[in-house]
């Protein structure tokens, strides 16, 4: 039987093009699609009147589809309500973009070696540059200690967190959030202990690194086409959020944040940056000036930050002293990550950073 099937119905390889999802296609659209009486009547009679009726039915159906599609995406955009991450995610869905990881012959070790070699190559290329001389900024007020966090604050932050779960989490995030009434007091003790002893827990320094294809259609067997995404423990991100809020409050109260920074600030994003640049170009054009725009794309910018230099800047330019500065030193040192790949989950590796530079 197998020989007969191979002879008369041999196996062939076909390329299947995935169709875009239509989340707006609801029951009304399904019912409109089923009504094909005008089309059936035309193929029986072949008269011009029935043909026009069929064309009118198709036009009505297409208008319904367009109306449903427009209303769906309009409501989705309005539901973002200023959440830029959700807005861009909706925008990518609207355009049908996909950056999912495709199957490849690369292993977890291949990705780990590539990411490490990439950072080492950037550091080697800049090794001959002179060291940056960090200037000391006169600051009236300094940050010498963290404020103790309360149980209500921890519970509120847990409730506002996203339901993202890492492979390192012992329990799913949604379950931890549901039990926040019982866990908040214990987590408050843990977080305050970390803030007072200037020690970031070593278990919180672990991360899972996943690979995300930068753009659909790229070669899945070339590691440079992937972007590493780190996923952390939920409690680690919660403690980071507490420190970030206190640090942000201190920087804002002392006017230490750059006024033109358009990232990692509330109500600041790429949209505000583009609007500012566009406004400057228009003002220059109205004044009869010629404008030149230079855009820089730094390779592995966050992966090659010198930790000692970062700590010096926090101390001399932003006024961190004592416990907060030592807490950041503990946060930066001796971190480790595990490279995860869907095609070879058993070949994950741990790499520990025992030097100050990360």
Steps between C-alpha positions, in 0.01 A plus 500: 500500500786738577662429163169571323454828687855611422449417135159664446498759780863587579595734780575854389611817684272801479533849643200608701446873538339578832202729464462801723257463785176698487394550862222734391322221308200433725159332477352775277780457246455124508128531434558745213744256345248217511233695313581416141151477355563772239811322374323165471206661324727669246682176409162343433332780304805685359293821473634854538256583780620208708862595425439852628332357811803281560737798458288705744514215753881479468531876543283493814707215643829679435368820658400297806849348518661844472269643767574214741875526439511877550290489816703213648840665459365841606376351826827311547700822462268689737532218755878559514423822690855635492669161547769531232614139520146378441453760225805384304399137547156582357667688216714197410193275505318744274783490248525123527862507616641195674840448663454148629798270522520265206658158505875506451800274534658725766538372854491681833880480514523664157288793617695534826833505316374751245364745759821480705724540195294799387548682830870407513550633145341834590716528813815412306429763236472770768781376729750754364274795575594718800302452818207733549572764760182521705442862607371569849172690501420720802181358653316662788326181611628142496332160524657329802239234581190335364157558647332198656222362280158430649276198457238708319759619247619145431144377460419788265807433287417130482149577384627739230759253365451304178426127513836404349661186637861392458624142497688587818181584692389227737136607466315674216475876534121505491491266802745716695289805420182326612667414832648849546288559811689220678841545337536880507609517865773238451623662179509837675737356762718349227519820295569723800774259608660530158479881504642532852784248462597637153487143363310389192401130544719269293196294390360817339809542282416208272331544164370295209616634163272429205563576136256711301532527123540870425278489193297235326662362187858522627731201489418296811841326488696826540536594870552869422136516389384434856447737790565364853212555742559444873218379723540544875332374812176677586627591849824632349307735273282603794805601706646683200175691464512611864858631461416664167209693653712633789791587271270670249341709776843611623619591148182695422505693830859610436462568124770246414329343198583636151207703367543360148506132598222318317525151646435330834297797620127536537341680203831478310552262210617477140182686406591805708859485369384496138254783570778710654738442210227568245412825677865611499526425126190704425623795707837486323331487159279800588816692590660415166760270652632172362470200733716189517384197699748243630364176650724264698429133566727367774576128484426310823467830687352355819712185490830691504436748782802512731368434849779685681442804281126478564553491877734800476239699312232407752725629780658811347228623268179383665588510868452138606687422818524226758234230494341582158838501325606173660161348416555578130850350521347180639230511231751521214755241609500120467197470277433185295275400214378186329467496122179329393417380151184322394686259279747387768367556849735238643808694393450802719808655657578718799747786471596686817634856498758526776663822383363853551466562127189332359 
